[in-house]
Amino acid sequence: MHDEDWSLFRKFDEPRAATGMCRWLRNEQVDARAEGCVVYVQRGQHHRARWIVEHLPPTQEDLIALAAE
């Protein structure tokens, strides 16, 4: 896995929210990874990830709940 294959997707105030977003995107068939408070997605899936978040946006609480699973 090369870093150039991944693009920055979102930054959060806390790592649990980033972990939740990462899990949510994976549930939606998007390759994602969380590093601290930052979420990265596979470069070729950035558009899909953006579409998912724009059309099915989770709340901060949803993301934290996903991170706790």
C-alpha positions in Angstrom: 0.0 0.0 0.0 1.7 3.2 -1.2 0.8 6.6 0.2 0.4 8.0 -3.3 -2.5 5.6 -3.7 -4.4 7.3 -0.9 -5.9 10.8 -0.7 -6.8 12.9 2.3 -10.6 12.8 2.7 -11.5 14.4 6.0 -10.0 15.7 9.2 -11.9 15.5 12.5 -11.5 16.9 16.0 -11.1 13.5 17.6 -9.8 10.2 16.5 -13.0 8.3 17.3 -14.9 10.3 14.7 -12.3 9.5 12.1 -12.5 5.8 13.0 -16.3 5.9 12.7 -16.1 7.6 9.3 -13.6 5.1 8.1 -15.9 2.2 9.2 -18.9 3.8 7.6 -17.1 4.3 4.3 -15.9 0.7 4.4 -19.5 -0.4 5.0 -20.4 1.5 1.8 -17.7 -0.4 -0.2 -15.1 2.4 -0.1 -11.5 1.5 0.8 -10.6 3.9 3.7 -8.2 4.1 6.5 -8.0 6.3 9.6 -4.8 7.7 11.0 -5.4 9.7 14.2 -8.0 12.3 13.4 -7.6 12.0 9.6 -9.4 9.7 7.1 -7.8 8.7 3.8 -9.5 7.0 0.9 -8.1 5.2 -2.1 -7.5 7.8 -4.7 -9.8 6.3 -7.3 -12.7 6.2 -4.8 -12.5 9.8 -3.5 -15.4 10.9 -5.7 -17.6 8.0 -4.4 -16.7 8.7 -0.8 -17.6 12.4 -1.3 -20.9 11.5 -2.9 -21.8 9.1 0.0 -21.1 11.7 2.6 -23.0 14.4 0.7 -26.1 12.3 0.2 -26.1 10.2 3.4 -24.3 12.3 5.9 -23.8 10.8 9.4 -23.8 13.0 12.5 -20.8 13.3 14.7 -22.6 11.1 17.3 -23.2 8.4 14.6 -19.5 8.4 13.8 -18.5 8.0 17.4 -21.0 5.2 17.9 -19.5 3.4 14.8 -16.1 3.8 16.3 -17.2 2.2 19.5 -18.4 -1.0 17.8 
